[in-house]
Amino acid sequence: MKCIVCGCEDSRVIDSRSADEGRSIRRRRECVNCGKRFTTYEAIEDTPILIIKANGSRQTFDPQKIKLGIIKACEKRPVSMTEIDEIVTVVTKQIYNSLEQEISSKVIGELVMSELKKHDEVAYVRYASVYRSFKDISSFMEELQKMMQNKD
């Protein structure tokens, strides 16, 4: 950090504290050249991720939309809100850890289905039926047969 008085780029940290409810760090610094003290803030850069929809349009990533889709798929199923939150957290982490600034909605759908399958197969099939837009019973049956083969 450059000193605001003399421009020296060498300073030492005197005190560090959490700020902004843990989203940043407040640091008191002292210039080694002139002794002037000043405050700096360090925060994680929040880069928005864009979702590329099937029609080519883009919108910002919103984990709440994933959660709502999972809740619909899990209706009347023995899947707790804790499990749903866990799925959303896992998928969100995978998306942010990919380090991509744009990600296809298809990739997100596959991530959600992969996690749902671990928790409840019926919810998985429900989600897949909407996500993959099964046109008829035969495409639906193909997916069920794949699941049955993978179980063996």
LOROTI-377920 format. One line per field, with one value per residue (C-alpha): residue number from 0; x, y, z. Coordinates in steps of 0.1 Angstrom, whole numbers. Last residue first. Example, Ala and Ser with C-alpha at 12.3 -4.5 7.8 and 13.67 -1.06 7.14 Angstrom:
REM residues 2
nr	1 / 0
u	137 / 123
v	-11 / -45
w	71 / 78
//
This chain:
REM residues 152
nr	151 / 150 / 149 / 148 / 147 / 146 / 145 / 144 / 143 / 142 / 141 / 140 / 139 / 138 / 137 / 136 / 135 / 134 / 133 / 132 / 131 / 130 / 129 / 128 / 127 / 126 / 125 / 124 / 123 / 122 / 121 / 120 / 119 / 118 / 117 / 116 / 115 / 114 / 113 / 112 / 111 / 110 / 109 / 108 / 107 / 106 / 105 / 104 / 103 / 102 / 101 / 100 / 99 / 98 / 97 / 96 / 95 / 94 / 93 / 92 / 91 / 90 / 89 / 88 / 87 / 86 / 85 / 84 / 83 / 82 / 81 / 80 / 79 / 78 / 77 / 76 / 75 / 74 / 73 / 72 / 71 / 70 / 69 / 68 / 67 / 66 / 65 / 64 / 63 / 62 / 61 / 60 / 59 / 58 / 57 / 56 / 55 / 54 / 53 / 52 / 51 / 50 / 49 / 48 / 47 / 46 / 45 / 44 / 43 / 42 / 41 / 40 / 39 / 38 / 37 / 36 / 35 / 34 / 33 / 32 / 31 / 30 / 29 / 28 / 27 / 26 / 25 / 24 / 23 / 22 / 21 / 20 / 19 / 18 / 17 / 16 / 15 / 14 / 13 / 12 / 11 / 10 / 9 / 8 / 7 / 6 / 5 / 4 / 3 / 2 / 1 / 0
u	-271 / -282 / -268 / -290 / -321 / -312 / -306 / -340 / -357 / -342 / -353 / -388 / -391 / -380 / -407 / -434 / -433 / -417 / -393 / -383 / -348 / -351 / -387 / -385 / -350 / -363 / -391 / -367 / -342 / -371 / -380 / -343 / -339 / -306 / -278 / -299 / -305 / -267 / -262 / -295 / -283 / -249 / -266 / -290 / -261 / -243 / -274 / -279 / -245 / -218 / -203 / -176 / -159 / -138 / -152 / -150 / -179 / -202 / -190 / -196 / -231 / -239 / -227 / -245 / -278 / -276 / -269 / -298 / -321 / -307 / -314 / -349 / -356 / -361 / -388 / -408 / -442 / -426 / -389 / -390 / -407 / -381 / -353 / -366 / -370 / -334 / -319 / -337 / -324 / -288 / -291 / -266 / -270 / -288 / -279 / -299 / -289 / -323 / -311 / -299 / -264 / -260 / -237 / -215 / -209 / -174 / -173 / -138 / -130 / -124 / -94 / -98 / -71 / -65 / -37 / -9 / 19 / 54 / 72 / 92 / 79 / 43 / 20 / -11 / -44 / -62 / -99 / -108 / -138 / -169 / -169 / -200 / -186 / -153 / -130 / -100 / -63 / -39 / -4 / 2 / 35 / 41 / 64 / 51 / 63 / 40 / 49 / 14 / -11 / 14 / 12 / 0
v	-529 / -494 / -479 / -502 / -490 / -454 / -458 / -476 / -446 / -422 / -443 / -445 / -407 / -406 / -433 / -415 / -384 / -350 / -352 / -316 / -324 / -300 / -307 / -345 / -343 / -325 / -351 / -379 / -365 / -360 / -396 / -407 / -388 / -377 / -388 / -383 / -347 / -340 / -352 / -336 / -302 / -305 / -315 / -286 / -262 / -275 / -271 / -235 / -228 / -210 / -176 / -160 / -194 / -200 / -235 / -230 / -206 / -231 / -260 / -239 / -231 / -267 / -278 / -250 / -256 / -293 / -285 / -261 / -289 / -313 / -288 / -281 / -318 / -344 / -370 / -363 / -345 / -317 / -325 / -315 / -282 / -275 / -283 / -257 / -231 / -238 / -234 / -201 / -189 / -197 / -167 / -164 / -133 / -135 / -143 / -150 / -178 / -195 / -224 / -199 / -187 / -180 / -151 / -151 / -119 / -112 / -106 / -94 / -105 / -75 / -57 / -24 / 1 / 26 / 51 / 59 / 83 / 72 / 90 / 62 / 29 / 40 / 27 / 6 / 0 / -29 / -35 / -69 / -76 / -98 / -106 / -86 / -55 / -56 / -81 / -66 / -61 / -39 / -25 / -36 / -23 / 0 / 2 / 18 / 53 / 79 / 105 / 114 / 88 / 60 / 35 / 0
w	-107 / -98 / -130 / -151 / -132 / -137 / -174 / -176 / -159 / -184 / -213 / -198 / -198 / -234 / -242 / -222 / -244 / -249 / -219 / -213 / -200 / -171 / -164 / -164 / -149 / -118 / -114 / -120 / -94 / -69 / -73 / -69 / -36 / -20 / -42 / -74 / -63 / -64 / -99 / -110 / -97 / -114 / -147 / -145 / -139 / -169 / -190 / -178 / -194 / -175 / -180 / -158 / -154 / -123 / -120 / -82 / -84 / -101 / -79 / -48 / -59 / -66 / -32 / -14 / -33 / -24 / 12 / 13 / -1 / 26 / 53 / 39 / 44 / 17 / 25 / -7 / -9 / -30 / -37 / -74 / -65 / -37 / -61 / -86 / -59 / -46 / -81 / -85 / -51 / -63 / -86 / -115 / -135 / -168 / -204 / -235 / -259 / -261 / -238 / -212 / -207 / -170 / -161 / -131 / -112 / -99 / -62 / -53 / -18 / 4 / 20 / 36 / 43 / 72 / 76 / 100 / 92 / 104 / 75 / 59 / 75 / 68 / 95 / 87 / 103 / 85 / 81 / 67 / 45 / 43 / 80 / 89 / 71 / 90 / 105 / 122 / 116 / 136 / 131 / 96 / 82 / 53 / 23 / -9 / 1 / -14 / 12 / 27 / 14 / 19 / -9 / 0
//
